Amino acid sequence: MDAFKIEGGAKLKGTIVPQGAKNEALQILCAVLLTEEKITVHNIPDISDVNMLISLLEDFGVKVKNLKPGSYSFQAKNVDLEFMNTKEYSKKASKLRGSVMILGPLLSRFKKAYIPKPGGDKIGRRRLDTHFLGFEKLGAKFNFDVDDNSFTVDASELKVTYILLDEASVTGTANVIMAATLAKGTTTIFNAACEPYIQQLCRMLIRMGAKIEGVGSNLLYVKGVQSLHGCEHTMLSDMIEVGSFIGLAAMTQSELLIKNAQPEHLGIIPDTFKRLGIEMEFRGEDIFIPEQKSYAIQNFIDGSVLTIADATWPGLTPDLLSVILVVATQAKGTVLIHQKMFESRLFFVDKLIDMGAQIILCDPHRAAVIGMNRQQALRGVNMTSPDIRAGVALLIAALSAEGTSTINNINQIDRGYQKIDERLNALGAKIKRV
């Protein structure tokens, strides 16, 4: 299994362009199953999770053509539903959590679906109730087979309804929207996720002929149509990569220009990094991060210790808390990181403590970080990446540390970050894939 060997302490400098949004790509690619006409998608990231999903679509009989780097055409004219009964399908789909979003399009267009329990990051319980409760409200019937850990869904009679989602799940919302696009009548979805990823999916579906109102809010109205047609779609830049690059620049005292960062789609991500004392300058669609010798964490207005917590959009995405925690280790001041959504996502802090960081893990959801204000550099150690986001956070820590670090299990990082070693080495980093 591959590993990264990192020589820490180098300052980076230059321009970097974020990849296409991973979380958007997974749902956009599943949506191509909703029509037999050709769909062209641009700015697709070249990462293992997305490539695995494209391969899965090809196995279903979708005609896939690579037009140029990052651009593909898809045509799901002759979909082989029997592929769902094969061992190859079970093997591939179980490795990719994003595969759960093929259910909505399959139920909407073909009225049936089967899927093994999806895989993904090991960051605690990641239930699928929101997906299936939504499908049930639409009239679908599902069965969970305990023996082979799989779900079978029958939607021979989809009906419109009022759906109050039990949580504002991005993938759950995407699945229910796609399932409702071809149902008769109008489906109301309340407590819908409204992240830019969902907004992008809705806009793509509207270009395909879907009728959706309320885009950008948590109350959506989906009026079913008889069929959908082809379209062209360009994905947003990955907001998680943009946040990761902001944190990387601060930790390594580097000067970076993040091109096409699209600040209008970042929500409170920039303001959260500013609360850690990180300076930045918006230049149209770009963000410039100047070299900073130090940065100080703000307190709350009453002087109490700052708390940074994840929340449903437009709150802070949980995918950036690992990076924010790492950045805080070299700040001046103290911050409490509260990871509300996943109970295992903070366990990677033991690696940071080994590197010399001052962190108190209060419980599975909270960690107090006492910033060292660069009085003591982190030291290089050997470690293992537990998930995508912790993996890149550890990479940032290693790049700022004194000495050599080794990060094992970097296939986790490759799942979400496109050729991250090559792109950072072009800026002056010293990362070797071994």
KAQUIUR-V431874 format. One record per residue. N is the residue number from 1. RES is the residue in three letters. BURIAL is I if it has 9 or more other ideal C-beta (glycine too) atoms within 8 Angstrom, else O. Layout:
n:N res:RES burial:BURIAL
n:N res:RES burial:BURIAL
//
This chain:
n:1 res:MET burial:O
n:2 res:ASP burial:O
n:3 res:ALA burial:I
n:4 res:PHE burial:I
n:5 res:LYS burial:I
n:6 res:ILE burial:I
n:7 res:GLU burial:O
n:8 res:GLY burial:I
n:9 res:GLY burial:O
n:10 res:ALA burial:I
n:11 res:LYS burial:O
n:12 res:LEU burial:I
n:13 res:LYS burial:O
n:14 res:GLY burial:I
n:15 res:THR burial:O
n:16 res:ILE burial:I
n:17 res:VAL burial:O
n:18 res:PRO burial:I
n:19 res:GLN burial:I
n:20 res:GLY burial:I
n:21 res:ALA burial:I
n:22 res:LYS burial:I
n:23 res:ASN burial:I
n:24 res:GLU burial:I
n:25 res:ALA burial:I
n:26 res:LEU burial:I
n:27 res:GLN burial:I
n:28 res:ILE burial:I
n:29 res:LEU burial:I
n:30 res:CYS burial:I
n:31 res:ALA burial:I
n:32 res:VAL burial:I
n:33 res:LEU burial:I
n:34 res:LEU burial:I
n:35 res:THR burial:I
n:36 res:GLU burial:O
n:37 res:GLU burial:I
n:38 res:LYS burial:O
n:39 res:ILE burial:I
n:40 res:THR burial:I
n:41 res:VAL burial:I
n:42 res:HIS burial:I
n:43 res:ASN burial:I
n:44 res:ILE burial:I
n:45 res:PRO burial:I
n:46 res:ASP burial:I
n:47 res:ILE burial:I
n:48 res:SER burial:O
n:49 res:ASP burial:I
n:50 res:VAL burial:I
n:51 res:ASN burial:I
n:52 res:MET burial:I
n:53 res:LEU burial:I
n:54 res:ILE burial:I
n:55 res:SER burial:I
n:56 res:LEU burial:I
n:57 res:LEU burial:I
n:58 res:GLU burial:I
n:59 res:ASP burial:I
n:60 res:PHE burial:I
n:61 res:GLY burial:I
n:62 res:VAL burial:I
n:63 res:LYS burial:I
n:64 res:VAL burial:I
n:65 res:LYS burial:O
n:66 res:ASN burial:O
n:67 res:LEU burial:O
n:68 res:LYS burial:O
n:69 res:PRO burial:O
n:70 res:GLY burial:I
n:71 res:SER burial:I
n:72 res:TYR burial:I
n:73 res:SER burial:I
n:74 res:PHE burial:I
n:75 res:GLN burial:I
n:76 res:ALA burial:I
n:77 res:LYS burial:O
n:78 res:ASN burial:O
n:79 res:VAL burial:I
n:80 res:ASP burial:O
n:81 res:LEU burial:O
n:82 res:GLU burial:O
n:83 res:PHE burial:I
n:84 res:MET burial:I
n:85 res:ASN burial:O
n:86 res:THR burial:O
n:87 res:LYS burial:O
n:88 res:GLU burial:O
n:89 res:TYR burial:I
n:90 res:SER burial:I
n:91 res:LYS burial:O
n:92 res:LYS burial:I
n:93 res:ALA burial:I
n:94 res:SER burial:I
n:95 res:LYS burial:O
n:96 res:LEU burial:I
n:97 res:ARG burial:I
n:98 res:GLY burial:I
n:99 res:SER burial:I
n:100 res:VAL burial:I
n:101 res:MET burial:I
n:102 res:ILE burial:I
n:103 res:LEU burial:I
n:104 res:GLY burial:I
n:105 res:PRO burial:I
n:106 res:LEU burial:I
n:107 res:LEU burial:I
n:108 res:SER burial:I
n:109 res:ARG burial:I
n:110 res:PHE burial:I
n:111 res:LYS burial:O
n:112 res:LYS burial:I
n:113 res:ALA burial:I
n:114 res:TYR burial:I
n:115 res:ILE burial:I
n:116 res:PRO burial:I
n:117 res:LYS burial:I
n:118 res:PRO burial:I
n:119 res:GLY burial:O
n:120 res:GLY burial:O
n:121 res:ASP burial:I
n:122 res:LYS burial:O
n:123 res:ILE burial:I
n:124 res:GLY burial:I
n:125 res:ARG burial:O
n:126 res:ARG burial:I
n:127 res:ARG burial:O
n:128 res:LEU burial:I
n:129 res:ASP burial:O
n:130 res:THR burial:I
n:131 res:HIS burial:I
n:132 res:PHE burial:I
n:133 res:LEU burial:I
n:134 res:GLY burial:I
n:135 res:PHE burial:I
n:136 res:GLU burial:I
n:137 res:LYS burial:I
n:138 res:LEU burial:I
n:139 res:GLY burial:I
n:140 res:ALA burial:I
n:141 res:LYS burial:O
n:142 res:PHE burial:I
n:143 res:ASN burial:O
n:144 res:PHE burial:O
n:145 res:ASP burial:I
n:146 res:VAL burial:O
n:147 res:ASP burial:O
n:148 res:ASP burial:O
n:149 res:ASN burial:O
n:150 res:SER burial:I
n:151 res:PHE burial:I
n:152 res:THR burial:I
n:153 res:VAL burial:I
n:154 res:ASP burial:I
n:155 res:ALA burial:I
n:156 res:SER burial:O
n:157 res:GLU burial:O
n:158 res:LEU burial:I
n:159 res:LYS burial:I
n:160 res:VAL burial:I
n:161 res:THR burial:I
n:162 res:TYR burial:O
n:163 res:ILE burial:I
n:164 res:LEU burial:O
n:165 res:LEU burial:I
n:166 res:ASP burial:O
n:167 res:GLU burial:O
n:168 res:ALA burial:I
n:169 res:SER burial:I
n:170 res:VAL burial:I
n:171 res:THR burial:I
n:172 res:GLY burial:I
n:173 res:THR burial:I
n:174 res:ALA burial:I
n:175 res:ASN burial:I
n:176 res:VAL burial:I
n:177 res:ILE burial:I
n:178 res:MET burial:I
n:179 res:ALA burial:I
n:180 res:ALA burial:I
n:181 res:THR burial:I
n:182 res:LEU burial:I
n:183 res:ALA burial:I
n:184 res:LYS burial:O
n:185 res:GLY burial:O
n:186 res:THR burial:O
n:187 res:THR burial:I
n:188 res:THR burial:I
n:189 res:ILE burial:I
n:190 res:PHE burial:I
n:191 res:ASN burial:I
n:192 res:ALA burial:I
n:193 res:ALA burial:I
n:194 res:CYS burial:I
n:195 res:GLU burial:I
n:196 res:PRO burial:I
n:197 res:TYR burial:I
n:198 res:ILE burial:I
n:199 res:GLN burial:I
n:200 res:GLN burial:I
n:201 res:LEU burial:I
n:202 res:CYS burial:I
n:203 res:ARG burial:I
n:204 res:MET burial:I
n:205 res:LEU burial:I
n:206 res:ILE burial:I
n:207 res:ARG burial:I
n:208 res:MET burial:I
n:209 res:GLY burial:I
n:210 res:ALA burial:I
n:211 res:LYS burial:I
n:212 res:ILE burial:I
n:213 res:GLU burial:O
n:214 res:GLY burial:I
n:215 res:VAL burial:I
n:216 res:GLY burial:O
n:217 res:SER burial:O
n:218 res:ASN burial:I
n:219 res:LEU burial:I
n:220 res:LEU burial:I
n:221 res:TYR burial:I
n:222 res:VAL burial:I
n:223 res:LYS burial:I
n:224 res:GLY burial:I
n:225 res:VAL burial:I
n:226 res:GLN burial:O
n:227 res:SER burial:O
n:228 res:LEU burial:I
n:229 res:HIS burial:O
n:230 res:GLY burial:I
n:231 res:CYS burial:I
n:232 res:GLU burial:O
n:233 res:HIS burial:I
n:234 res:THR burial:O
n:235 res:MET burial:I
n:236 res:LEU burial:I
n:237 res:SER burial:I
n:238 res:ASP burial:I
n:239 res:MET burial:I
n:240 res:ILE burial:I
n:241 res:GLU burial:I
n:242 res:VAL burial:I
n:243 res:GLY burial:I
n:244 res:SER burial:I
n:245 res:PHE burial:I
n:246 res:ILE burial:I
n:247 res:GLY burial:I
n:248 res:LEU burial:I
n:249 res:ALA burial:I
n:250 res:ALA burial:I
n:251 res:MET burial:I
n:252 res:THR burial:I
n:253 res:GLN burial:O
n:254 res:SER burial:I
n:255 res:GLU burial:I
n:256 res:LEU burial:I
n:257 res:LEU burial:I
n:258 res:ILE burial:I
n:259 res:LYS burial:I
n:260 res:ASN burial:I
n:261 res:ALA burial:I
n:262 res:GLN burial:I
n:263 res:PRO burial:I
n:264 res:GLU burial:O
n:265 res:HIS burial:I
n:266 res:LEU burial:I
n:267 res:GLY burial:I
n:268 res:ILE burial:I
n:269 res:ILE burial:I
n:270 res:PRO burial:I
n:271 res:ASP burial:O
n:272 res:THR burial:I
n:273 res:PHE burial:I
n:274 res:LYS burial:I
n:275 res:ARG burial:I
n:276 res:LEU burial:I
n:277 res:GLY burial:I
n:278 res:ILE burial:I
n:279 res:GLU burial:I
n:280 res:MET burial:I
n:281 res:GLU burial:O
n:282 res:PHE burial:I
n:283 res:ARG burial:O
n:284 res:GLY burial:O
n:285 res:GLU burial:O
n:286 res:ASP burial:I
n:287 res:ILE burial:I
n:288 res:PHE burial:I
n:289 res:ILE burial:I
n:290 res:PRO burial:O
n:291 res:GLU burial:O
n:292 res:GLN burial:I
n:293 res:LYS burial:O
n:294 res:SER burial:O
n:295 res:TYR burial:I
n:296 res:ALA burial:I
n:297 res:ILE burial:I
n:298 res:GLN burial:I
n:299 res:ASN burial:I
n:300 res:PHE burial:I
n:301 res:ILE burial:O
n:302 res:ASP burial:O
n:303 res:GLY burial:O
n:304 res:SER burial:O
n:305 res:VAL burial:I
n:306 res:LEU burial:I
n:307 res:THR burial:I
n:308 res:ILE burial:I
n:309 res:ALA burial:I
n:310 res:ASP burial:I
n:311 res:ALA burial:O
n:312 res:THR burial:O
n:313 res:TRP burial:I
n:314 res:PRO burial:O
n:315 res:GLY burial:I
n:316 res:LEU burial:I
n:317 res:THR burial:I
n:318 res:PRO burial:I
n:319 res:ASP burial:O
n:320 res:LEU burial:I
n:321 res:LEU burial:I
n:322 res:SER burial:I
n:323 res:VAL burial:I
n:324 res:ILE burial:I
n:325 res:LEU burial:I
n:326 res:VAL burial:I
n:327 res:VAL burial:I
n:328 res:ALA burial:I
n:329 res:THR burial:I
n:330 res:GLN burial:I
n:331 res:ALA burial:I
n:332 res:LYS burial:I
n:333 res:GLY burial:I
n:334 res:THR burial:I
n:335 res:VAL burial:I
n:336 res:LEU burial:I
n:337 res:ILE burial:I
n:338 res:HIS burial:I
n:339 res:GLN burial:I
n:340 res:LYS burial:O
n:341 res:MET burial:O
n:342 res:PHE burial:I
n:343 res:GLU burial:O
n:344 res:SER burial:I
n:345 res:ARG burial:I
n:346 res:LEU burial:I
n:347 res:PHE burial:I
n:348 res:PHE burial:I
n:349 res:VAL burial:I
n:350 res:ASP burial:O
n:351 res:LYS burial:I
n:352 res:LEU burial:I
n:353 res:ILE burial:I
n:354 res:ASP burial:O
n:355 res:MET burial:I
n:356 res:GLY burial:I
n:357 res:ALA burial:I
n:358 res:GLN burial:I
n:359 res:ILE burial:I
n:360 res:ILE burial:O
n:361 res:LEU burial:I
n:362 res:CYS burial:O
n:363 res:ASP burial:O
n:364 res:PRO burial:O
n:365 res:HIS burial:I
n:366 res:ARG burial:I
n:367 res:ALA burial:I
n:368 res:ALA burial:I
n:369 res:VAL burial:I
n:370 res:ILE burial:O
n:371 res:GLY burial:I
n:372 res:MET burial:I
n:373 res:ASN burial:I
n:374 res:ARG burial:O
n:375 res:GLN burial:O
n:376 res:GLN burial:O
n:377 res:ALA burial:I
n:378 res:LEU burial:I
n:379 res:ARG burial:I
n:380 res:GLY burial:I
n:381 res:VAL burial:I
n:382 res:ASN burial:O
n:383 res:MET burial:I
n:384 res:THR burial:O
n:385 res:SER burial:I
n:386 res:PRO burial:I
n:387 res:ASP burial:I
n:388 res:ILE burial:I
n:389 res:ARG burial:I
n:390 res:ALA burial:I
n:391 res:GLY burial:I
n:392 res:VAL burial:I
n:393 res:ALA burial:I
n:394 res:LEU burial:I
n:395 res:LEU burial:I
n:396 res:ILE burial:I
n:397 res:ALA burial:I
n:398 res:ALA burial:I
n:399 res:LEU burial:I
n:400 res:SER burial:I
n:401 res:ALA burial:I
n:402 res:GLU burial:O
n:403 res:GLY burial:O
n:404 res:THR burial:O
n:405 res:SER burial:I
n:406 res:THR burial:I
n:407 res:ILE burial:I
n:408 res:ASN burial:I
n:409 res:ASN burial:I
n:410 res:ILE burial:I
n:411 res:ASN burial:I
n:412 res:GLN burial:I
n:413 res:ILE burial:I
n:414 res:ASP burial:I
n:415 res:ARG burial:I
n:416 res:GLY burial:I
n:417 res:TYR burial:I
n:418 res:GLN burial:O
n:419 res:LYS burial:O
n:420 res:ILE burial:I
n:421 res:ASP burial:I
n:422 res:GLU burial:O
n:423 res:ARG burial:I
n:424 res:LEU burial:I
n:425 res:ASN burial:I
n:426 res:ALA burial:O
n:427 res:LEU burial:I
n:428 res:GLY burial:I
n:429 res:ALA burial:I
n:430 res:LYS burial:I
n:431 res:ILE burial:I
n:432 res:LYS burial:O
n:433 res:ARG burial:I
n:434 res:VAL burial:O
//
